[in-house]
Amino acid sequence: MEDTFDYSDLYYDGLWLNASLFNMTAANTSFVSVMPPVINKTINLLLIIVLFITMISMGCTMEVSKIKDHILKPKGVGIAVMAQYGVMPLTAFGLAKALQLTDIPAVVVLICGCCPGGSLSNILALALNGDMNLSIVMTTCSTLLALGMMPLLLYIYCQGFASLQNFVPYVDIIKSLALILVPCGIGILFNYYRPQYSKMITKAGIIILMLAVVVICILVSVGVGGSILNVLAPRLMAVGSLMPFIGYSCGYIISSLFRLKQRERRTVAMETGCQNIQLATTILKLAFPQELMGPLFLFPMVYGVLQLIEAAVLIVLFRSHQWFTRNKKETYKPAQQEEKVEKSEV
């Protein structure tokens, strides 16, 4: 008797996936195309190009000397890595269980939670007057460690879902992770041998990323139509809202417990809450059949927008606090000086 995978659990908040669409067996697997092949191939190619360019851009921000300094004093990096690969995967698993997500949405959330930190965290750390050297080294270390940590964590947490234990394509995920190290290495070499081009490459990478996101969203809208609204399902939106907040909070709390400096605490918070959404999107699109994933591969982008909004709120609060504190100091000092002048005149 052939082993049949039951896809009846794939229905989720009106998700267009239908059990009758899938009649997969271990011996014979057949898929019904969901997105036009031309659009699907175009999106796949775009995702690969964007990931390649953004990883080169991220590599251009990494300096070998700074990496060495933090390796010799690994306290900050060690705490950050512990927060990144301890807090976020556990948070993703806990939210998936608490909100009773079904198989495919749970995989999507787990992959987002197990991803390394992205280049967005460097920009956010800069906006919060964080330790940029620490931020860049943390992103570097989490990216390098992802090759082993991400498949391991996915394997561990997928054991909590009976139907996912043998479902995740670990080999394809490892291949995707190995590929990101190549452009990242190219970026590091660029920054080492041709540092004058690093800033230009980084800016170009950000512009290309923003344009590509718009193009991909348009192509997906054309390809899957109204089904894209399933990415905005209430429970997925709840996960997307809670995960960054928990990451930012736990990153700051953990680094405070280890008595890191204020700048380092803010940096660890940003690195913990921010995930590499380009990597998560590419893995979901390329490592899984489109018939299973559908438009859900766009969830990391939704998550990215939500983590950016929450970080923007934190930045505004921090900047406002700085402004009021500075104004108080400025108004307090002249008052003291005027009193001294008056006393000297008397």
C-alpha positions as CSV (number, residue, x, y, z in Angstrom):
1,M,0.0,0.0,0.0
2,E,1.4,3.4,-1.0
3,D,2.0,6.1,1.6
4,T,-0.3,9.0,1.0
5,F,0.3,12.5,2.4
6,D,-2.9,14.0,3.7
7,Y,-3.3,17.6,2.6
8,S,-6.8,18.1,4.1
9,D,-5.2,20.1,6.9
10,L,-3.9,22.7,4.4
11,Y,-7.1,24.6,4.5
12,Y,-6.5,27.8,6.5
13,D,-8.6,30.9,7.0
14,G,-10.2,30.5,3.5
15,L,-6.9,29.5,1.9
16,W,-7.3,28.5,-1.7
17,L,-5.4,25.3,-1.3
18,N,-7.8,22.4,-1.7
19,A,-7.3,18.8,-0.6
20,S,-8.8,17.6,-4.0
21,L,-6.0,19.5,-5.7
22,F,-3.4,17.3,-4.2
23,N,-3.3,13.5,-4.7
24,M,0.3,12.9,-3.9
25,T,1.8,9.5,-3.3
26,A,5.3,8.4,-2.6
27,A,5.3,6.6,-6.0
28,N,3.6,9.2,-8.1
29,T,3.4,12.9,-7.6
30,S,1.4,15.2,-9.7
31,F,0.8,19.0,-9.3
32,V,-1.7,21.3,-10.8
33,S,-0.2,24.6,-11.8
34,V,-1.4,27.5,-9.7
35,M,0.6,30.4,-11.2
36,P,1.3,30.7,-15.0
37,P,4.7,29.2,-15.6
38,V,6.2,32.3,-17.2
39,I,5.3,34.4,-14.2
40,N,6.5,31.7,-11.8
41,K,9.9,31.5,-13.5
42,T,10.2,35.3,-13.6
43,I,9.5,35.6,-9.9
44,N,12.0,32.8,-9.1
45,L,14.7,34.5,-11.2
46,L,14.0,37.9,-9.6
47,L,14.2,36.4,-6.1
48,I,17.6,34.8,-6.8
49,I,19.0,38.0,-8.4
50,V,17.7,40.2,-5.5
51,L,19.1,37.9,-2.9
52,F,22.4,37.8,-4.7
53,I,22.6,41.6,-4.9
54,T,21.4,42.2,-1.4
55,M,23.9,39.7,0.1
56,I,26.7,41.4,-1.8
57,S,25.5,44.7,-0.4
58,M,25.5,43.3,3.1
59,G,29.0,41.8,2.6
60,C,30.2,45.3,1.6
61,T,29.3,46.6,5.1
62,M,31.5,44.0,6.8
63,E,35.0,44.8,7.7
64,V,37.6,42.1,8.5
65,S,39.3,44.1,11.2
66,K,36.1,44.8,13.1
67,I,35.1,41.2,12.8
68,K,38.4,40.2,14.4
69,D,38.0,42.7,17.2
70,H,34.6,41.2,18.2
71,I,35.8,37.6,17.8
72,L,38.6,38.4,20.4
73,K,35.9,39.9,22.7
74,P,32.9,37.7,21.8
75,K,30.6,38.6,24.8
76,G,28.3,40.9,22.8
77,V,28.2,38.7,19.7
78,G,27.6,35.6,21.8
79,I,24.6,37.2,23.6
80,A,23.2,38.4,20.3
81,V,23.5,35.0,18.6
82,M,21.9,33.3,21.6
83,A,19.0,35.8,21.4
84,Q,18.7,35.4,17.6
85,Y,18.6,31.7,17.5
86,G,17.1,31.1,20.9
87,V,14.3,33.7,21.1
88,M,13.0,34.0,17.6
89,P,12.6,30.3,16.7
90,L,11.0,29.6,20.1
91,T,8.7,32.6,19.6
92,A,7.7,31.4,16.1
93,F,6.9,27.9,17.4
94,G,5.0,29.2,20.4
95,L,2.8,31.5,18.3
96,A,2.2,28.8,15.7
97,K,1.0,26.5,18.5
98,A,-0.9,29.2,20.4
99,L,-2.8,30.4,17.3
100,Q,-3.3,26.8,16.1
101,L,-1.8,27.3,12.6
102,T,-2.1,24.5,10.2
103,D,0.8,22.8,8.4
104,I,1.8,25.2,5.6
105,P,1.3,28.5,7.6
106,A,3.3,26.9,10.5
107,V,6.2,26.1,8.2
108,V,6.1,29.7,6.8
109,V,6.2,31.1,10.3
110,L,9.0,28.7,11.5
111,I,11.2,29.5,8.5
112,C,10.8,33.2,9.3
113,G,11.7,32.7,12.9
114,C,14.7,30.5,12.2
115,C,16.2,32.9,9.6
116,P,19.4,34.9,10.5
117,G,19.4,38.7,10.9
118,G,19.2,40.8,7.8
119,S,20.8,44.0,6.6
120,L,17.7,46.0,7.7
121,S,18.9,45.6,11.3
122,N,22.1,47.5,10.5
123,I,20.1,50.5,9.3
124,L,17.7,50.4,12.3
125,A,20.7,50.1,14.7
126,L,22.2,53.2,13.1
127,A,18.9,55.1,13.5
128,L,18.9,54.1,17.2
129,N,22.6,55.3,17.7
130,G,23.6,51.7,18.3
131,D,27.0,50.0,18.1
132,M,27.4,49.7,14.3
133,N,30.5,47.5,14.6
134,L,28.6,45.1,16.8
135,S,25.5,45.2,14.5
136,I,27.5,44.3,11.4
137,V,29.4,41.5,13.2
138,M,26.2,40.1,14.6
139,T,24.6,40.0,11.1
140,T,27.8,38.4,9.8
141,C,27.9,35.7,12.5
142,S,24.2,34.9,12.3
143,T,24.4,34.6,8.5
144,L,27.4,32.2,8.7
145,L,25.8,30.2,11.5
146,A,22.5,29.9,9.6
147,L,24.0,27.2,7.4
148,G,23.9,24.8,10.3
149,M,21.5,26.4,12.8
150,M,18.6,27.0,10.5
151,P,18.1,23.4,9.3
152,L,18.8,22.1,12.9
153,L,16.2,24.4,14.5
154,L,13.7,23.7,11.8
155,Y,14.2,19.9,12.4
156,I,13.8,20.4,16.2
157,Y,10.6,22.5,16.1
158,C,9.0,20.6,13.2
159,Q,8.9,17.6,15.6
160,G,6.1,19.6,17.4
161,F,3.9,19.2,14.3
162,A,3.2,15.5,13.5
163,S,2.6,16.1,9.8
164,L,5.7,18.2,9.3
165,Q,8.4,15.9,10.7
166,N,9.3,14.6,7.2
167,F,7.9,17.4,5.1
168,V,10.5,20.2,5.2
169,P,13.0,20.0,2.3
170,Y,16.2,20.4,4.4
171,V,18.6,19.7,1.5
172,D,17.1,22.5,-0.6
173,I,17.2,24.9,2.3
174,I,20.9,24.1,3.0
175,K,21.6,24.6,-0.7
176,S,19.9,28.0,-0.6
177,L,21.9,29.0,2.6
178,A,25.2,27.9,1.0
179,L,24.5,30.1,-2.0
180,I,24.0,33.2,0.2
181,L,27.5,32.8,1.5
182,V,29.1,33.2,-1.9
183,P,27.7,36.7,-2.6
184,C,28.3,37.7,1.0
185,G,31.9,36.7,0.6
186,I,32.2,38.7,-2.7
187,G,30.9,41.7,-0.8
188,I,33.5,41.3,2.0
189,L,36.3,41.0,-0.6
190,F,34.9,44.2,-2.4
191,N,35.0,46.0,0.9
192,Y,38.5,44.8,1.7
193,Y,40.2,45.4,-1.7
194,R,38.0,48.2,-3.1
195,P,36.4,50.0,-0.2
196,Q,35.7,53.1,-2.3
197,Y,33.0,51.2,-4.1
198,S,31.3,49.7,-1.0
199,K,28.9,52.5,-0.3
200,M,27.8,52.8,-3.9
201,I,27.1,49.0,-4.1
202,T,25.2,49.1,-0.8
203,K,23.0,52.0,-2.0
204,A,22.4,50.3,-5.3
205,G,21.4,47.1,-3.5
206,I,18.8,48.9,-1.4
207,I,17.3,50.6,-4.5
208,I,17.2,47.3,-6.4
209,L,15.6,45.6,-3.5
210,M,12.8,48.2,-3.2
211,L,12.1,48.1,-6.9
212,A,12.1,44.3,-7.0
213,V,9.6,44.0,-4.1
214,V,7.2,46.2,-6.1
215,V,7.6,44.2,-9.3
216,I,7.3,40.8,-7.4
217,C,4.1,42.0,-5.7
218,I,2.6,43.0,-9.0
219,L,3.6,39.7,-10.7
220,V,2.1,37.7,-7.8
221,S,-1.1,39.8,-7.9
222,V,-1.5,39.0,-11.6
223,G,-0.5,35.4,-11.2
224,V,-2.7,34.4,-8.2
225,G,-5.3,37.1,-8.2
226,G,-7.4,37.5,-5.0
227,S,-5.7,34.6,-3.3
228,I,-2.9,37.0,-2.3
229,L,-5.3,38.3,0.4
230,N,-4.7,35.0,2.2
231,V,-1.3,36.3,3.3
232,L,-3.2,38.9,5.3
233,A,-5.3,36.3,7.2
234,P,-6.0,37.4,10.8
235,R,-3.8,34.8,12.5
236,L,-0.9,35.3,10.2
237,M,-1.1,39.1,10.8
238,A,-1.2,38.5,14.5
239,V,2.0,36.4,14.2
240,G,3.6,39.1,12.0
241,S,2.8,41.7,14.6
242,L,3.8,39.8,17.7
243,M,7.1,38.3,16.5
244,P,9.1,41.5,16.0
245,F,7.8,43.0,19.2
246,I,8.8,39.9,21.2
247,G,12.2,39.9,19.5
248,Y,12.9,43.6,20.2
249,S,11.8,43.2,23.8
250,C,13.7,40.0,24.6
251,G,16.8,41.2,22.8
252,Y,16.9,44.3,25.0
253,I,16.1,42.4,28.2
254,I,18.6,39.6,27.6
255,S,21.4,42.1,26.9
256,S,20.4,44.1,29.9
257,L,20.7,41.0,32.1
258,F,24.3,40.6,30.8
259,R,25.0,44.3,31.6
260,L,25.9,45.4,28.1
261,K,26.1,49.1,27.4
262,Q,23.0,51.0,26.3
263,R,24.2,51.3,22.7
264,E,24.9,47.5,22.6
265,R,21.4,46.8,24.2
266,R,19.7,48.7,21.4
267,T,21.8,47.0,18.8
268,V,21.0,43.5,20.2
269,A,17.3,44.4,20.3
270,M,17.3,45.3,16.6
271,E,19.3,42.3,15.5
272,T,17.0,39.9,17.4
273,G,13.8,41.3,16.1
274,C,14.8,41.7,12.5
275,Q,15.0,38.7,10.2
276,N,16.5,38.3,6.7
277,I,13.2,38.5,4.8
278,Q,14.8,38.2,1.4
279,L,16.3,34.8,2.4
280,A,13.0,33.6,3.9
281,T,11.0,34.6,0.8
282,T,13.5,32.9,-1.5
283,I,13.5,29.7,0.5
284,L,9.7,29.5,0.6
285,K,9.5,30.2,-3.1
286,L,12.2,27.9,-4.4
287,A,12.4,25.0,-1.9
288,F,8.6,24.3,-1.8
289,P,6.2,23.5,-4.7
290,Q,4.2,26.5,-5.6
291,E,1.0,24.4,-5.4
292,L,1.6,24.0,-1.7
293,M,3.0,27.5,-0.8
294,G,0.8,29.6,-3.1
295,P,1.0,33.3,-2.2
296,L,2.1,32.5,1.3
297,F,5.8,32.9,0.3
298,L,5.0,36.6,0.5
299,F,4.4,36.4,4.2
300,P,8.1,37.3,5.0
301,M,7.6,40.6,3.1
302,V,4.5,41.3,5.2
303,Y,6.5,40.4,8.3
304,G,9.3,42.8,7.1
305,V,6.9,45.7,6.8
306,L,5.5,45.0,10.3
307,Q,8.9,44.7,11.8
308,L,9.9,48.0,10.1
309,I,6.8,49.8,11.4
310,E,7.4,48.6,15.0
311,A,11.1,49.6,14.8
312,A,10.1,53.0,13.4
313,V,7.8,53.6,16.5
314,L,10.8,52.6,18.7
315,I,13.1,55.0,16.8
316,V,10.6,57.9,17.1
317,L,10.2,57.3,20.9
318,F,14.0,57.1,21.3
319,R,14.6,60.2,19.3
320,S,11.9,62.1,21.2
321,H,13.4,61.0,24.5
322,Q,16.8,62.3,23.3
323,W,15.4,65.6,22.1
324,F,13.5,66.3,25.4
325,T,16.6,65.2,27.5
326,R,18.9,67.4,25.5
327,N,16.5,70.4,25.7
328,K,16.3,70.0,29.5
329,K,20.1,70.0,29.8
330,E,20.4,73.0,27.6
331,T,17.8,75.0,29.5
332,Y,19.3,74.0,32.9
333,K,22.9,75.0,32.2
334,P,22.3,78.6,31.1
335,A,20.1,79.1,34.2
336,Q,23.1,78.0,36.4
337,Q,25.5,80.3,34.6
338,E,23.1,83.3,35.0
339,E,22.9,82.7,38.7
340,K,26.7,82.7,39.0
341,V,26.9,86.0,37.0
342,E,24.4,87.7,39.2
343,K,26.2,86.6,42.4
344,S,29.5,87.8,41.0
345,E,28.0,91.2,40.2
346,V,26.6,91.5,43.7
